[in-house]
């Protein structure tokens, strides 16, 4: 993100890793949000979209319309499944087998129940591997239309709700900024993915990828 010559060092114990970049990315997003809000507020003050008199006239017109309305619009029924990822059942078993080794037996069984029948797990699942591997796998399924019923932002929230990850002894939480960089954009490319979705005669199929030797633990 930045080039700062003074940060160059010969000391091997100085390391800038994923957690630093992730935190920096979140901080920049928050600063960008506040700056955009400030710009919008200043622009509204300098160039108001409507005068007070116009606003009052609009309010009066709306009240008159409400008073003359006879029939009320029907309420849209609440749909609890809105925004929940729905997996193509034809590919669920293949997908689960490809990610099985990354979870404990207990968590894998609960994950299978969540994906197949939307059974709520007792706790979050711990993914034993690099954080971007799991996010990339879900992204590939989504872009191949093997996950439907949600957009990418909702998929990211679903992952945040149900998954943790561990590269060793420490268990970590995903962050919105990190997941967004992987799933909603191409700024974070997974260099050692779990799987690849390929097409043959317009039909998708899942292919396991060859793992790098240095990452063979996961």
N, CA, C and O of each residue as an XYZ file, in Angstrom:
872
protein
N       0.817     -1.211      0.000
C       0.000      0.000      0.000
C       0.854      1.266      0.000
O       0.541      2.226     -0.703
N       1.930      1.270      0.783
C       2.788      2.439      0.891
C       4.237      2.032      0.657
O       4.633      0.900      0.937
N       5.004      2.955      0.151
C       6.445      2.748      0.023
C       7.124      3.745      0.957
O       7.101      4.950      0.708
N       7.713      3.254      2.003
C       8.389      4.111      2.985
C       9.804      3.580      3.134
O      10.020      2.534      3.746
N      10.755      4.291      2.583
C      12.131      3.797      2.570
C      12.695      3.591      3.974
O      13.503      2.692      4.206
N      12.255      4.439      4.905
C      12.791      4.351      6.265
C      12.381      3.072      6.986
O      12.943      2.729      8.026
N      11.402      2.371      6.429
C      10.974      1.117      7.062
C      11.871     -0.058      6.668
O      11.762     -1.143      7.240
N      12.754      0.158      5.697
C      13.631     -0.928      5.287
C      14.570     -1.295      6.444
O      15.120     -0.416      7.106
N      14.745     -2.587      6.676
C      15.559     -3.026      7.808
C      16.220     -4.350      7.484
O      15.690     -5.166      6.730
N      17.385     -4.542      8.070
C      18.092     -5.809      7.897
C      17.782     -6.802      9.004
O      18.217     -7.953      8.969
N      17.003     -6.324     10.013
C      16.706     -7.205     11.140
C      15.657     -8.229     10.732
O      14.616     -7.865     10.184
N      15.918     -9.501     10.991
C      15.010    -10.563     10.576
C      13.801    -10.685     11.489
O      12.816    -11.323     11.118
N      13.853    -10.076     12.696
C      12.734    -10.207     13.625
C      11.650     -9.168     13.362
O      10.637     -9.144     14.061
N      11.847     -8.310     12.363
C      10.825     -7.326     12.011
C      10.039     -7.889     10.835
O      10.593     -8.164      9.770
N       8.736     -8.055     11.050
C       7.900     -8.688     10.026
C       6.548     -7.984      9.963
O       5.886     -7.792     10.983
N       6.156     -7.611      8.774
C       4.828     -7.015      8.559
C       3.961     -8.066      7.890
O       4.143     -8.371      6.711
N       3.021     -8.619      8.639
C       2.226     -9.736      8.136
C       0.799     -9.365      7.791
O       0.445     -8.190      7.685
N      -0.018    -10.408      7.619
C      -1.400    -10.220      7.186
C      -2.220     -9.405      8.168
O      -3.053     -8.594      7.762
N      -1.988     -9.618      9.493
C      -2.812     -8.932     10.481
C      -2.575     -7.422     10.420
O      -3.516     -6.641     10.564
N      -1.307     -7.004     10.206
C      -1.010     -5.574     10.088
C      -1.704     -4.989      8.858
O      -2.332     -3.933      8.935
N      -1.585     -5.690      7.710
C      -2.192     -5.201      6.479
C      -3.709     -5.155      6.615
O      -4.360     -4.228      6.133
N      -4.272     -6.182      7.288
C      -5.719     -6.242      7.483
C      -6.211     -5.060      8.325
O      -7.204     -4.416      7.988
N      -5.503     -4.786      9.422
C      -5.884     -3.671     10.289
C      -5.732     -2.343      9.552
O      -6.583     -1.464      9.684
N      -4.671     -2.190      8.787
C      -4.451     -0.965      8.030
C      -5.551     -0.771      6.995
O      -6.027      0.344      6.783
N      -5.955     -1.876      6.347
C      -7.015     -1.804      5.343
C      -8.330     -1.339      5.971
O      -9.028     -0.497      5.406
N      -8.668     -1.891      7.144
C      -9.895     -1.481      7.833
C      -9.835     -0.017      8.232
O     -10.823      0.706      8.101
N      -8.673      0.429      8.722
C      -8.525      1.830      9.125
C      -8.723      2.766      7.936
O      -9.377      3.802      8.058
N      -8.164      2.401      6.800
C      -8.313      3.242      5.612
C      -9.769      3.295      5.148
O     -10.243      4.344      4.711
N     -10.474      2.176      5.240
C     -11.881      2.171      4.852
C     -12.697      3.095      5.734
O     -13.558      3.823      5.240
N     -12.434      3.076      7.055
C     -13.157      3.937      7.977
C     -12.845      5.402      7.696
O     -13.743      6.244      7.676
N     -11.564      5.700      7.479
C     -11.189      7.096      7.174
C     -11.833      7.553      5.868
O     -12.311      8.683      5.772
N     -11.848      6.691      4.880
C     -12.459      7.040      3.606
C     -13.954      7.296      3.756
O     -14.503      8.198      3.124
N     -14.612      6.491      4.604
C     -16.036      6.668      4.844
C     -16.316      8.018      5.495
O     -17.211      8.746      5.066
N     -15.530      8.358      6.554
C     -15.730      9.628      7.243
C     -15.466     10.806      6.303
O     -16.185     11.804      6.339
N     -14.435     10.688      5.464
C     -14.104     11.772      4.540
C     -15.223     11.978      3.530
O     -15.588     13.116      3.232
N     -15.772     10.887      2.999
C     -16.877     11.002      2.041
C     -18.111     11.627      2.687
O     -18.808     12.431      2.067
N     -18.375     11.249      3.943
C     -19.515     11.841      4.642
C     -19.307     13.340      4.849
O     -20.240     14.128      4.691
N     -18.086     13.729      5.202
C     -17.787     15.142      5.399
C     -17.949     15.917      4.096
O     -18.527     17.004      4.078
N     -17.434     15.351      3.004
C     -17.560     16.013      1.696
C     -19.028     16.182      1.321
O     -19.424     17.234      0.818
N     -19.842     15.145      1.566
C     -21.272     15.215      1.233
C     -21.981     16.282      2.055
O     -22.802     17.034      1.530
N     -21.657     16.347      3.362
C     -22.303     17.332      4.216
C     -21.922     18.756      3.822
O     -22.776     19.642      3.785
N     -20.633     18.977      3.526
C     -20.195     20.317      3.107
C     -20.832     20.697      1.780
O     -21.257     21.838      1.596
N     -20.899     19.742      0.853
C     -21.504     20.017     -0.444
C     -22.979     20.345     -0.303
O     -23.494     21.201     -1.023
N     -23.671     19.673      0.621
C     -25.097     19.946      0.841
C     -25.299     21.341      1.417
O     -26.269     22.024      1.089
N     -24.369     21.760      2.285
C     -24.461     23.102      2.861
C     -24.219     24.172      1.797
O     -24.933     25.173      1.735
N     -23.201     23.947      0.958
C     -22.855     24.935     -0.064
C     -23.833     24.921     -1.233
O     -24.137     25.958     -1.822
N     -24.314     23.733     -1.552
C     -25.221     23.598     -2.703
C     -26.435     22.769     -2.296
O     -26.542     21.605     -2.681
N     -27.344     23.348     -1.528
C     -28.503     22.588     -1.055
C     -29.359     22.078     -2.208
O     -29.599     22.781     -3.189
N     -29.811     20.839     -2.061
C     -30.620     20.246     -3.120
C     -32.003     20.881     -3.214
O     -32.628     20.849     -4.275
N     -32.491     21.462     -2.104
C     -33.769     22.161     -2.113
C     -33.810     23.187     -0.997
O     -33.166     23.019      0.039
N     -34.562     24.237     -1.210
C     -34.691     25.282     -0.201
C     -35.673     24.842      0.878
O     -36.383     23.849      0.719
N     -35.705     25.591      1.977
C     -36.640     25.274      3.059
C     -38.076     25.370      2.575
O     -38.920     24.555      2.951
N     -38.357     26.376      1.733
C     -39.712     26.551      1.218
C     -40.120     25.364      0.349
O     -41.256     24.894      0.416
N     -39.181     24.886     -0.466
C     -39.474     23.719     -1.305
C     -39.716     22.486     -0.450
O     -40.599     21.682     -0.751
N     -38.934     22.334      0.616
C     -39.105     21.189      1.516
C     -40.473     21.232      2.191
O     -41.146     20.207      2.298
N     -40.886     22.418      2.645
C     -42.198     22.569      3.288
C     -43.319     22.238      2.313
O     -44.292     21.578      2.677
N     -43.180     22.697      1.071
C     -44.213     22.419      0.067
C     -44.315     20.920     -0.203
O     -45.409     20.387     -0.389
N     -43.153     20.240     -0.223
C     -43.147     18.802     -0.446
C     -43.821     18.058      0.710
O     -44.585     17.119      0.490
N     -43.527     18.493      1.966
C     -44.154     17.863      3.124
C     -45.662     18.021      3.097
O     -46.405     17.088      3.402
N     -46.104     19.219      2.725
C     -47.544     19.487      2.666
C     -48.212     18.625      1.610
O     -49.309     18.108      1.819
N     -47.538     18.473      0.466
C     -48.080     17.654     -0.611
C     -48.171     16.192     -0.202
O     -49.141     15.512     -0.538
N     -47.160     15.700      0.526
C     -47.178     14.308      0.983
C     -48.303     14.049      1.967
O     -48.961     13.011      1.897
N     -48.535     14.991      2.893
C     -49.629     14.841      3.863
C     -50.981     14.798      3.156
O     -51.863     14.027      3.532
N     -51.136     15.628      2.135
C     -52.402     15.633      1.398
C     -52.622     14.316      0.682
O     -53.742     13.808      0.622
N     -51.528     13.756      0.128
C     -51.630     12.468     -0.562
C     -51.994     11.344      0.400
O     -52.792     10.469      0.063
N     -51.411     11.366      1.596
C     -51.711     10.337      2.592
C     -53.158     10.429      3.057
O     -53.803      9.411      3.307
N     -53.662     11.648      3.171
C     -55.041     11.829      3.635
C     -56.057     11.330      2.626
O     -57.142     10.886      3.002
N     -55.708     11.402      1.325
C     -56.666     10.993      0.298
C     -56.509      9.530     -0.105
O     -57.288      9.022     -0.912
N     -55.513      8.853      0.450
C     -55.289      7.446      0.101
C     -56.324      6.564      0.798
O     -56.504      6.654      2.013
N     -56.994      5.722      0.035
C     -58.032      4.852      0.587
C     -57.475      3.477      0.900
O     -57.700      2.942      1.986
N     -56.756      2.911     -0.040
C     -56.220      1.568      0.129
C     -54.756      1.645      0.535
O     -53.968      2.385     -0.055
N     -54.412      0.874      1.541
C     -53.021      0.807      1.988
C     -52.278     -0.249      1.185
O     -52.842     -1.278      0.815
N     -51.014      0.019      0.923
C     -50.203     -0.954      0.198
C     -49.979     -2.183      1.071
O     -49.719     -2.054      2.267
N     -50.078     -3.370      0.486
C     -49.857     -4.583      1.288
C     -48.410     -4.659      1.758
O     -47.489     -4.289      1.031
N     -48.223     -5.142      2.979
C     -46.879     -5.293      3.522
C     -46.187     -6.496      2.892
O     -46.800     -7.538      2.658
N     -44.919     -6.327      2.628
C     -44.140     -7.444      2.089
C     -43.840     -8.419      3.226
O     -43.263     -8.011      4.234
N     -44.210     -9.682      3.098
C     -43.978    -10.637      4.193
C     -42.498    -10.827      4.471
O     -41.677    -10.799      3.555
N     -42.167    -11.018      5.725
C     -40.775    -11.234      6.124
C     -40.296    -12.586      5.635
O     -40.970    -13.599      5.818
N     -39.144    -12.597      5.021
C     -38.554    -13.830      4.502
C     -37.250    -14.100      5.247
O     -36.250    -13.433      4.980
N     -37.232    -15.055      6.172
C     -36.020    -15.315      6.966
C     -34.863    -15.854      6.139
O     -33.717    -15.818      6.588
N     -35.142    -16.356      4.932
C     -34.080    -16.918      4.101
C     -33.376    -15.867      3.249
O     -32.386    -16.172      2.584
N     -33.875    -14.640      3.263
C     -33.259    -13.592      2.443
C     -31.817    -13.362      2.866
O     -31.529    -13.149      4.043
N     -30.926    -13.407      1.904
C     -29.516    -13.157      2.184
C     -28.753    -14.364      2.696
O     -27.556    -14.258      2.960
N     -29.404    -15.501      2.843
C     -28.703    -16.703      3.324
C     -28.188    -17.500      2.130
O     -28.955    -17.800      1.215
N     -26.905    -17.845      2.124
C     -26.363    -18.626      1.003
C     -27.063    -19.969      0.868
O     -27.262    -20.675      1.856
N     -27.432    -20.317     -0.347
C     -28.043    -21.608     -0.637
C     -27.127    -22.346     -1.615
O     -26.835    -21.857     -2.706
N     -26.686    -23.521     -1.200
C     -25.731    -24.289     -1.977
C     -26.455    -25.229     -2.939
O     -27.475    -25.826     -2.594
N     -25.920    -25.349     -4.130
C     -26.447    -26.296     -5.104
C     -26.224    -27.717     -4.572
O     -25.086    -28.160     -4.414
N     -27.323    -28.417     -4.299
C     -27.223    -29.727     -3.646
C     -26.432    -30.743     -4.464
O     -25.882    -31.692     -3.905
N     -26.372    -30.558     -5.756
C     -25.644    -31.494     -6.608
C     -24.142    -31.472     -6.333
O     -23.436    -32.441     -6.611
N     -23.657    -30.338     -5.774
C     -22.217    -30.175     -5.585
C     -21.787    -30.147     -4.109
O     -20.598    -30.043     -3.808
N     -22.754    -30.241     -3.201
C     -22.430    -30.114     -1.779
C     -21.447    -31.175     -1.312
O     -20.455    -30.851     -0.660
N     -21.704    -32.434     -1.633
C     -20.844    -33.516     -1.140
C     -19.421    -33.387     -1.682
O     -18.456    -33.619     -0.954
N     -19.287    -33.016     -2.959
C     -17.947    -32.836     -3.530
C     -17.217    -31.697     -2.818
O     -16.033    -31.814     -2.501
N     -17.922    -30.605     -2.569
C     -17.315    -29.463     -1.895
C     -16.882    -29.820     -0.475
O     -15.780    -29.476     -0.047
N     -17.756    -30.511      0.244
C     -17.441    -30.879      1.623
C     -16.225    -31.800      1.699
O     -15.405    -31.668      2.607
N     -16.104    -32.716      0.764
C     -14.954    -33.619      0.785
C     -13.644    -32.866      0.527
O     -12.598    -33.239      1.058
N     -13.701    -31.818     -0.278
C     -12.500    -31.047     -0.576
C     -12.023    -30.217      0.609
O     -10.832    -29.928      0.725
N     -12.951    -29.830      1.496
C     -12.560    -28.999      2.641
C     -12.544    -29.789      3.953
O     -12.272    -29.220      5.010
N     -12.826    -31.067      3.895
C     -12.963    -31.880      5.111
C     -11.718    -31.846      5.994
O     -11.832    -31.729      7.214
N     -10.551    -31.946      5.401
C      -9.311    -32.050      6.183
C      -8.965    -30.746      6.902
O      -8.061    -30.726      7.739
N      -9.655    -29.684      6.594
C      -9.361    -28.385      7.223
C     -10.163    -28.158      8.506
O     -10.010    -27.124      9.157
N     -11.018    -29.117      8.872
C     -11.847    -28.986     10.061
C     -11.725    -30.230     10.934
O     -11.407    -31.320     10.457
N     -11.985    -30.038     12.222
C     -12.079    -31.201     13.100
C     -13.323    -32.004     12.706
O     -14.211    -31.483     12.031
N     -13.385    -33.258     13.123
C     -14.514    -34.114     12.771
C     -15.830    -33.533     13.281
O     -16.843    -33.557     12.582
N     -15.803    -33.009     14.516
C     -17.018    -32.426     15.104
C     -17.485    -31.220     14.308
O     -18.664    -31.106     13.975
N     -16.550    -30.315     14.002
C     -16.927    -29.113     13.255
C     -17.345    -29.447     11.827
O     -18.233    -28.802     11.268
N     -16.705    -30.455     11.239
C     -17.077    -30.831      9.874
C     -18.517    -31.340      9.825
O     -19.266    -30.980      8.917
N     -18.908    -32.163     10.778
C     -20.271    -32.695     10.797
C     -21.295    -31.577     10.990
O     -22.358    -31.590     10.369
N     -20.972    -30.611     11.853
C     -21.886    -29.487     12.056
C     -21.938    -28.591     10.824
O     -22.992    -28.053     10.487
N     -20.803    -28.431     10.153
C     -20.770    -27.633      8.932
C     -21.618    -28.271      7.839
O     -22.348    -27.581      7.128
N     -21.520    -29.583      7.710
C     -22.330    -30.295      6.722
C     -23.821    -30.106      7.006
O     -24.616    -29.929      6.083
N     -24.194    -30.143      8.282
C     -25.600    -29.949      8.653
C     -26.050    -28.522      8.354
O     -27.191    -28.305      7.948
N     -25.163    -27.550      8.551
C     -25.502    -26.156      8.252
C     -25.719    -25.966      6.762
O     -26.707    -25.354      6.357
N     -24.816    -26.479      5.942
C     -24.905    -26.286      4.495
C     -26.065    -27.064      3.895
O     -26.754    -26.564      3.006
N     -26.287    -28.282      4.373
C     -27.328    -29.124      3.774
C     -28.724    -28.792      4.272
O     -29.678    -28.782      3.495
N     -28.847    -28.518      5.585
C     -30.185    -28.361      6.162
C     -30.358    -27.078      6.965
O     -31.379    -26.898      7.629
N     -29.371    -26.183      6.914
C     -29.418    -24.912      7.646
C     -29.611    -25.143      9.146
O     -30.302    -24.372      9.812
N     -28.996    -26.212      9.676
C     -29.057    -26.456     11.116
C     -28.037    -25.569     11.816
O     -26.853    -25.592     11.481
N     -28.499    -24.790     12.788
C     -27.638    -23.823     13.452
C     -26.578    -24.544     14.296
O     -26.924    -25.413     15.096
N     -25.309    -24.202     14.131
C     -24.243    -24.858     14.900
C     -24.177    -24.343     16.328
O     -24.689    -23.265     16.631
N     -23.545    -25.114     17.204
C     -23.410    -24.718     18.602
C     -22.394    -23.591     18.761
O     -22.505    -22.784     19.684
N     -21.414    -23.530     17.876
C     -20.374    -22.504     17.949
C     -19.802    -22.290     16.554
O     -20.197    -22.961     15.601
N     -18.869    -21.352     16.443
C     -18.238    -21.095     15.161
C     -17.300    -22.241     14.789
O     -16.732    -22.898     15.661
N     -17.145    -22.474     13.479
C     -16.248    -23.504     12.983
C     -14.834    -22.933     12.871
O     -14.655    -21.786     12.462
N     -13.836    -23.731     13.235
C     -12.440    -23.306     13.108
C     -11.848    -23.925     11.846
O     -11.739    -25.146     11.732
N     -11.475    -23.082     10.917
C     -10.824    -23.513      9.680
C      -9.322    -23.558      9.928
O      -8.716    -22.530     10.228
N      -8.719    -24.727      9.808
C      -7.296    -24.906     10.086
C      -6.480    -24.680      8.819
O      -6.123    -25.626      8.117
N      -6.195    -23.423      8.542
C      -5.447    -23.075      7.348
C      -5.402    -21.577      7.164
O      -5.954    -20.832      7.973
N      -4.748    -21.127      6.105
C      -4.672    -19.708      5.824
C      -6.065    -19.134      5.597
O      -6.910    -19.767      4.964
N      -6.298    -17.934      6.116
C      -7.638    -17.358      6.119
C      -8.226    -17.191      4.729
O      -9.435    -17.332      4.546
N      -7.371    -16.888      3.731
C      -7.916    -16.606      2.402
C      -8.341    -17.862      1.645
O      -9.088    -17.766      0.672
N      -7.878    -19.045      2.074
C      -8.229    -20.279      1.374
C      -9.727    -20.551      1.410
O     -10.335    -20.845      0.381
N     -10.324    -20.451      2.605
C     -11.746    -20.739      2.746
C     -12.577    -19.684      2.025
O     -13.536    -20.013      1.327
N     -12.206    -18.412      2.195
C     -12.951    -17.336      1.539
C     -12.899    -17.492      0.020
O     -13.900    -17.274     -0.662
N     -11.752    -17.863     -0.502
C     -11.606    -18.061     -1.949
C     -12.482    -19.215     -2.440
O     -13.065    -19.135     -3.521
N     -12.575    -20.280     -1.653
C     -13.402    -21.432     -2.046
C     -14.872    -21.024     -2.162
O     -15.541    -21.382     -3.132
N     -15.377    -20.272     -1.170
C     -16.759    -19.801     -1.231
C     -16.957    -18.836     -2.396
O     -17.993    -18.865     -3.060
N     -15.967    -17.984     -2.646
C     -16.066    -17.036     -3.759
C     -16.190    -17.772     -5.095
O     -17.005    -17.394     -5.938
N     -15.390    -18.814     -5.290
C     -15.446    -19.564     -6.539
C     -16.815    -20.217     -6.735
O     -17.355    -20.214     -7.842
N     -17.371    -20.776     -5.663
C     -18.703    -21.387     -5.768
C     -19.746    -20.330     -6.111
O     -20.645    -20.577     -6.915
N     -19.627    -19.152     -5.500
C     -20.589    -18.071     -5.759
C     -20.523    -17.633     -7.216
O     -21.557    -17.493     -7.871
N     -19.312    -17.414     -7.727
C     -19.169    -16.902     -9.089
C     -19.543    -17.942    -10.141
O     -19.796    -17.589    -11.293
N     -19.580    -19.214     -9.763
C     -20.026    -20.271    -10.669
C     -21.514    -20.570    -10.497
O     -22.031    -21.525    -11.078
N     -22.208    -19.741     -9.688
C     -23.645    -19.910     -9.401
C     -23.944    -21.232     -8.693
O     -25.041    -21.777     -8.818
N     -22.975    -21.733     -7.959
C     -23.206    -22.916     -7.133
C     -23.626    -22.500     -5.728
O     -24.040    -23.338     -4.927
N     -23.522    -21.213     -5.429
C     -24.116    -20.596     -4.247
C     -25.018    -19.473     -4.738
O     -24.573    -18.590     -5.471
N     -26.292    -19.504     -4.334
C     -27.253    -18.479     -4.752
C     -28.001    -17.981     -3.513
O     -27.736    -18.427     -2.396
N     -28.926    -17.063     -3.723
C     -29.771    -16.587     -2.628
C     -29.185    -15.439     -1.841
O     -29.781    -15.007     -0.855
N     -28.018    -14.925     -2.252
C     -27.387    -13.840     -1.520
C     -26.473    -13.078     -2.473
O     -26.153    -13.558     -3.560
N     -26.058    -11.890     -2.054
C     -25.016    -11.196     -2.798
C     -23.684    -11.415     -2.088
O     -23.631    -12.098     -1.065
N     -22.614    -10.843     -2.621
C     -21.295    -11.099     -2.057
C     -21.157    -10.529     -0.644
O     -20.509    -11.136      0.208
N     -21.757     -9.379     -0.396
C     -21.692     -8.785      0.941
C     -22.376     -9.677      1.960
O     -21.874     -9.861      3.069
N     -23.524    -10.233      1.585
C     -24.248    -11.136      2.488
C     -23.472    -12.435      2.699
O     -23.500    -13.009      3.788
N     -22.782    -12.895      1.661
C     -21.936    -14.088      1.810
C     -20.809    -13.812      2.798
O     -20.486    -14.662      3.628
N     -20.211    -12.630      2.712
C     -19.140    -12.254      3.647
C     -19.660    -12.234      5.087
O     -18.976    -12.707      5.995
N     -20.851    -11.695      5.302
C     -21.431    -11.644      6.648
C     -21.727    -13.058      7.163
O     -21.580    -13.334      8.354
N     -22.141    -13.939      6.268
C     -22.415    -15.329      6.651
C     -21.120    -16.014      7.104
O     -21.122    -16.765      8.080
N     -20.022    -15.756      6.399
C     -18.725    -16.319      6.794
C     -18.287    -15.743      8.134
O     -17.810    -16.478      8.998
N     -18.444    -14.431      8.314
C     -18.100    -13.794      9.586
C     -18.868    -14.418     10.749
O     -18.332    -14.591     11.844
N     -20.113    -14.746     10.495
C     -20.990    -15.282     11.544
C     -20.605    -16.698     11.955
O     -20.769    -17.074     13.115
N     -20.096    -17.481     11.016
C     -19.941    -18.918     11.281
C     -18.497    -19.430     11.346
O     -18.280    -20.567     11.765
N     -17.505    -18.626     10.947
C     -16.162    -19.193     10.812
C     -15.091    -18.386     11.545
O     -15.146    -17.159     11.627
N     -14.116    -19.128     12.075
C     -12.847    -18.606     12.568
C     -11.753    -19.315     11.774
O     -12.038    -20.250     11.026
N     -10.513    -18.880     11.931
C      -9.434    -19.584     11.258
C      -8.217    -19.660     12.168
O      -8.038    -18.833     13.062
N      -7.386    -20.664     11.925
C      -6.202    -20.868     12.747
C      -5.048    -21.349     11.876
O      -5.189    -22.297     11.103
N      -3.891    -20.672     12.015
C      -2.686    -21.098     11.317
C      -1.733    -21.857     12.238
O      -0.600    -22.154     11.859
N      -2.183    -22.161     13.416
C      -1.333    -22.831     14.398
C      -2.048    -22.895     15.732
O      -3.146    -23.444     15.832
N      -1.424    -22.332     16.760
C      -2.023    -22.369     18.092
C      -3.072    -21.281     18.291
O      -3.973    -21.430     19.116
N      -2.960    -20.178     17.534
C      -3.842    -19.035     17.742
C      -5.046    -19.104     16.822
O      -4.915    -19.341     15.621
N      -6.241    -18.890     17.409
C      -7.480    -18.845     16.638
C      -7.851    -17.380     16.409
O      -7.869    -16.585     17.349
N      -8.144    -17.030     15.163
C      -8.411    -15.644     14.800
C      -9.808    -15.484     14.213
O     -10.396    -16.437     13.704
N     -10.325    -14.268     14.293
C     -11.593    -13.930     13.666
C     -11.337    -13.281     12.311
O     -10.351    -12.569     12.124
N     -12.243    -13.540     11.371
C     -12.185    -12.832     10.099
C     -12.624    -11.386     10.328
O     -13.318    -11.088     11.300
N     -12.217    -10.499      9.433
C     -12.680     -9.120      9.484
C     -13.409     -8.795      8.183
O     -13.155     -9.406      7.145
N     -14.319     -7.823      8.253
C     -15.092     -7.449      7.070
C     -14.181     -6.971      5.947
O     -14.377     -7.325      4.784
N     -13.176     -6.158      6.304
C     -12.286     -5.631      5.283
C     -11.502     -6.713      4.569
O     -11.333     -6.665      3.351
N     -11.024     -7.686      5.323
C     -10.244     -8.779      4.755
C     -11.092     -9.629      3.820
O     -10.657     -9.959      2.717
N     -12.302     -9.987      4.251
C     -13.189    -10.793      3.419
C     -13.615    -10.036      2.167
O     -13.691    -10.610      1.081
N     -13.892     -8.745      2.327
C     -14.295     -7.940      1.179
C     -13.192     -7.871      0.135
O     -13.468     -7.904     -1.064
N     -11.940     -7.776      0.583
C     -10.810     -7.712     -0.350
C     -10.664     -9.005     -1.142
O     -10.164     -8.992     -2.267
N     -11.100    -10.124     -0.562
C     -10.994    -11.417     -1.240
C     -12.215    -11.705     -2.105
O     -12.085    -12.098     -3.264
N     -13.409    -11.506     -1.532
C     -14.641    -11.935     -2.191
C     -15.235    -10.864     -3.105
O     -15.604    -11.159     -4.242
N     -15.329     -9.631     -2.621
C     -15.988     -8.580     -3.403
C     -15.065     -7.884     -4.383
O     -15.528     -7.124     -5.233
N     -13.783     -8.126     -4.281
C     -12.836     -7.521     -5.223
C     -11.721     -8.526     -5.501
O     -11.714     -9.635     -4.965
N     -10.790     -8.119     -6.341
C      -9.668     -8.995     -6.675
C      -8.360     -8.462     -6.108
O      -7.289     -8.747     -6.644
N      -8.439     -7.688     -5.028
C      -7.226     -7.121     -4.444
C      -6.441     -8.149     -3.640
O      -5.240     -7.981     -3.431
N      -7.106     -9.215     -3.185
C      -6.431    -10.288     -2.472
C      -6.634    -11.591     -3.243
O      -7.715    -12.179     -3.198
N      -5.615    -12.034     -3.939
C      -5.702    -13.263     -4.721
C      -5.114    -14.416     -3.912
O      -4.002    -14.320     -3.392
N      -5.869    -15.500     -3.812
C      -5.378    -16.682     -3.106
C      -4.402    -17.420     -4.013
O      -4.779    -17.897     -5.083
N      -3.137    -17.512     -3.578
C      -2.111    -18.135     -4.391
C      -2.068    -19.653     -4.237
O      -1.450    -20.343     -5.049
N      -2.711    -20.168     -3.216
C      -2.729    -21.621     -3.009
C      -4.154    -22.059     -2.668
O      -4.422    -22.431     -1.526
N      -5.073    -22.022     -3.640
C      -6.482    -22.320     -3.377
C      -6.729    -23.794     -3.048
O      -5.924    -24.667     -3.370
N      -7.848    -24.036     -2.407
C      -8.247    -25.409     -2.082
C      -8.771    -26.125     -3.322
O      -8.503    -27.308     -3.534
N      -9.514    -25.394     -4.127
C     -10.197    -26.010     -5.260
C     -10.243    -25.042     -6.435
O      -9.895    -23.867     -6.319
N     -10.681    -25.574     -7.558
C     -10.899    -24.760     -8.756
C     -12.191    -25.227     -9.409
O     -12.411    -26.426     -9.577
N     -13.038    -24.280     -9.774
C     -14.282    -24.607    -10.475
C     -14.016    -24.493    -11.977
O     -13.685    -23.418    -12.478
N     -14.165    -25.600    -12.680
C     -13.945    -25.609    -14.126
C     -15.255    -25.916    -14.840
O     -16.208    -26.414    -14.241
N     -15.279    -25.609    -16.130
C     -16.475    -25.829    -16.936
C     -16.177    -26.838    -18.045
O     -15.131    -26.776    -18.691
N     -17.097    -27.754    -18.250
C     -17.014    -28.700    -19.361
C     -18.399    -28.842    -19.964
O     -19.334    -29.284    -19.295
N     -18.530    -28.462    -21.240
C     -19.830    -28.475    -21.915
C     -20.855    -27.652    -21.119
O     -22.012    -28.042    -20.968
N     -20.385    -26.497    -20.614
C     -21.212    -25.552    -19.856
C     -21.687    -26.122    -18.513
O     -22.607    -25.585    -17.897
N     -21.063    -27.198    -18.073
C     -21.410    -27.797    -16.784
C     -20.218    -27.631    -15.841
O     -19.116    -28.068    -16.174
N     -20.410    -27.005    -14.660
C     -19.284    -26.815    -13.733
C     -18.929    -28.108    -13.000
O     -19.789    -28.953    -12.755
N     -17.657    -28.247    -12.658
C     -17.228    -29.350    -11.799
C     -16.059    -28.874    -10.956
O     -15.302    -27.994    -11.363
N     -15.920    -29.472     -9.762
C     -14.917    -29.047     -8.797
C     -13.664    -29.897     -8.929
O     -13.732    -31.121     -9.041
N     -12.517    -29.224     -8.913
C     -11.237    -29.908     -9.058
C     -10.345    -29.522     -7.888
O     -10.163    -28.333     -7.627
N      -9.781    -30.500     -7.172
C      -8.832    -30.152     -6.101
C      -7.542    -29.624     -6.697
O      -7.123    -30.073     -7.764
N      -6.913    -28.684     -6.029
C      -5.666    -28.110     -6.532
C      -4.483    -28.756     -5.819
O      -4.621    -29.284     -4.715
N      -3.340    -28.707     -6.452
C      -2.109    -29.235     -5.862
C      -1.594    -28.210     -4.873
O      -1.409    -27.048     -5.232
N      -1.360    -28.614     -3.640
C      -0.897    -27.686     -2.620
C       0.601    -27.471     -2.720
O       1.360    -28.363     -3.099
N       1.005    -26.246     -2.363
C       2.440    -25.975     -2.289
C       3.058    -26.807     -1.165
O       2.416    -27.029     -0.138
N       4.274    -27.261     -1.346
C       4.916    -28.105     -0.340
C       5.041    -27.390      0.993
O       4.846    -27.996      2.046
N       5.370    -26.089      0.953
C       5.554    -25.357      2.212
C       4.242    -25.173      2.954
O       4.245    -24.882      4.150
N       3.104    -25.341      2.254
C       1.809    -25.203      2.899
C       1.104    -26.542      3.048
O      -0.097    -26.588      3.315
N       1.838    -27.623      2.877
C       1.192    -28.944      2.860
C       0.565    -29.294      4.183
O      -0.270    -30.197      4.247
N       0.953    -28.589      5.273
C       0.334    -28.854      6.565
C      -1.144    -28.560      6.527
O      -1.922    -29.195      7.239
N      -1.554    -27.588      5.689
C      -2.947    -27.184      5.622
C      -3.588    -27.614      4.303
O      -4.769    -27.353      4.076
